[in-house]
Amino acid sequence: MMNREQKLAVGDWVRGKTKQGELIHGFVENVDSTGSTVHVYVVNSDNDMTLGKVVATRASWVEAMAKTSLIDEEQVYDLIDLALATKDREWFMELSAMAASWKKNEKAGKNRSAEQRHVRNRMGTSAIWE
């Protein structure tokens, strides 16, 4: 699944599978000295019992996800939840400040028409208002 040239590092977001075949999505907490095994903090999985736990899996069974810098308001709130779950105070404060600045900007721009607003759901942006 993973390109053999690619090295995973602590903090990389990955997706893959476990020895039991569970699909996982999370971030790397640890990489063994040989680079063959990674410990992944699971934020999403097809097995609810795995959520919020660290699982060890082969590095060849996971792949690094593309890095993105675009974050929308909904993602910030999801990341705030993750920062709370991982007890990362500094990250929580950074994300909270970002959310507060967006709310401040939103209040300033309340004159937007309904056509400019987007309805978001778990599947993405709704076409209702577009």
N, C-alpha and C positions, 0 to 999 in steps of 0.2 A: 504494500500500500504506500509506503514511504520511499522516496528516493534515497538510495544508500549514501549519496554524497551529502545529504542534508543532515546537519547536526541539530539536535534539539537542545534548548537551554531552559533553565528555570524561568518561569513566567510566560513561556510560549503557550499560546492557545492551540489546542490540538483536538482532533476527533479521530475516532478509531474504534477498536473493539478490545475486549478482554479475552482471557483464556476461555471463559465460559461462553463467549460469543455475544456478550452484551455490547450494545452500541453505546459509546460514551463521548461526551463533549466536555472539555474542561481545560485547566491550565496545568502545566508541568510544575510540580513542587520539588522534584528531585530527579537527578539523572545519576545512575551508578557510574563508577569510575571507568568502566569499559564502554559505556554509552549504549549498551544493549537493552537495558531495562530502565523504564521511566515510571515515576510515581505521579499520577494525575489526580488532582482534586476535581471531582465530577460535579458539574453544574447542571447537566442534562443527560438523561439516559433512558433507554427503553425499559430498564428495571428500576422502579422507584426506590427500592431498597439500597441502591448504589448512590443515590443523590446525596451530596454533601459529604461524601466519604473520599478518602484517598485510596486509589487502587494501583497496584503494580501491574504493568503489562510490558510486553516487548516493544522496543522502540520501532521495530519494523511493522508493528500492527497499528501504529498511529501516524497521522500526518499533521504537519503544522498548518494552521489556517492562515489565510492571507491577512496581512496587517492592514487595518483601515483606520483612518483618523477622523472619519465623518461619524459624528454621534448626534442622534436626534434626541428630543426630549424624553421619549419613552425609553430609549436605551439608557439614558442617564439614571432614570429611576430604577431600572433593572440593575444597573451597576452599583447604585447606592445600596440596594438589597444585598448584593454580593459583598460589598465592602463591610456591611454590618455582619454578614454571616462569617466572614473571615477575620473579623475584629481588626480591620485595618483602618485605624483612626485617621491617619494622614490622608489616605485615599478618599475616605468618607467626607472629610472636610473639603477637599478639593472638588468633589462631585457636587456636594451641597451648595458650594459657592457658585458653581456653574448653573445649577438649577435655579438658584435665587436670582442670578442675573438674567436668566431667560424669563422668569416670571415678571421681573421688573420691566424688561423690554416688551413683554406681552401686554402689560397694563398700559404702557405708552402707546401701543399700536392697536388698541381695542377697536378702532374704526374699520378694521378689515371687513370686507364683505364676506358673505357665506361662501361664495365661489372660491375664495382663496384659502379657506380652511379645509383641512383634510381630516376625515374620520379614520382613526387607526383602530385596528383590531389585531388579534393574534396572528392573522395571516398577512398583515401589511396594510397598505393604504386602500381605503374603499373607493370605488369608482362612483359612488352615489353623488358626491359633490363636484366631481370633475367634468 
